[in-house]
Amino acid sequence: MHENHTPPAPPLFTWEFASDPYPAYAWLREHSPVHRTELPSGVEAWLVTRYADARQALADQRLSKNPVHHSESAHGKGKVGIPGERSANLMTHLLNIDPPDHTRLRRLVSKAFTPRRVAEFAPRVQELTDQLIDGFVEKGEADLIHEFAFPLPIYAICDMLGVPREDQDDFRDWAGMMLRHTKAGHGGGPRGGVARSVKMMRTYLAELIHRKREDLGDDLISGLIRASDHGEHLTENEAAAMAFILLFAGFETTVNLIGNGTYALLRHPEQRARLQRALAEGDESLLATGVEELLRYDGPVELATWRFATQDLTLGGQRIAEGDPVLVVLAAADRDPERFTDPDTLDLSRRDNQHLGYGHGIHYCLGAPLARLEGQAAIATLLRRLPDLSLAAEPDDLRWRGGLIMRGLRTLPVEFTPQNPLV
């Protein structure tokens, strides 16, 4: 397999790896850029780590998103994707389908995520951001994951979907269960807890779609209903699956963007000071390039979601058999020195930054404009309102959530000078 002079591959998917996977990814990029490995779930898959190969794979139509193409047994098939989505009849969503269904469903929902619609949503995101900070600003300490990064995207996406305010805390609870239990890929994670919360969410969404039919509003679920009534033929299953995946894809990614991004700034005081100075002077340009750089440097999605070869193909010089799963390692591609100058350096003013944090090709993240808005609002408001924000734990004591696709901290304890809430 390897030549004798090549050192052995570093261990993958250990807890040490979860804390800092980048040295292992650097080894893979150099020695085994398309690397077959057994995942903790027992499923074998190819890891793609170089930028050029990753970009090609993300746009390659021979790599299907649909798990029916997986060559594993039915038992193995259940180990890919989101726990519970199969039993809850939520499989027909954008992350699991190919054209033409993908094209049709994506067109329906993309209207909600145009830059104009997202810009209209900006005041609400700012209001939510300030309300959450008001909740802990007097204490002088907080866990930024639990008290800030986690609830912000939940409430934002609930507002966007049209979930009534009085029901949003239920969503927060279900999402919390999903976040605590999403360890698909670290073996032994309690997938049952996720499956239960997914089922409760599915039941709720079906009821909400029925209620909205009687009273359409200016929200995403109402928009999906209108579109299906105008001959687009969106089944109720598809509508529920769409709402579910927007929540699932839209919240944990943003939690990790805010958490990982704030953590990176706390670990790089000179970059953080640059950003604070720019914000104090009313210059938002460094915030815009800065959030893109935080996405590249330690982004929320470590591996792109599953793909399956629909025929034998060659990628990065490696032959991949029909039915094999392929996982594109965005975190490795975004630190490829062939593409990025000084890739392991955080530079908030980096201009040439075509990172893959939102993917590439037809599955490019639909919610990218909303994620950018939430990330920028969250980080800018934290730095403005809590100027002496500092880490309240040793970096080595922080724990990263075990999982295959996402990369994020379990907790982010911080301290700052207590203040009065905004009136």
Secondary structure, DSSP 4 states (H G I P E B T S, - for coil): ---TTSPPPPP-SSHHHHH--HHHHHHHHHH-SEEEEE-TTS-EEEEE-SHHHHHHHHH-TTEES-GGG--S-HHHHTTSSSTTTTTTT---STTT--TTHHHHHHHHHHGGGSHHHHHHHHHHHHHHHHHHHHTTTTTTEEEHIIIIITHHHHHHHHHHHT--GGGHHHHHHHHHHHHHH--TTSSS--HHHHHHHHHHHHHHHHHHHHHHHHS--SSHHHHHHHHIIIII---HHHHHHHHHHHHHHHHHHHHHHHHHHHHHHHH-HHHHHHHHHHHHTT--HHHHHHHHHHHHHH-SBSBPPPEEESS-EEETTEEE-TT-EEEEBHHHHTT-TTTSSSTTS--TT-------TT--GGGS-TTHHHHHHHHHHHHHHHHHH-TT-EE-S-GGG--BPP-SSB--BS--EEE----PPP-
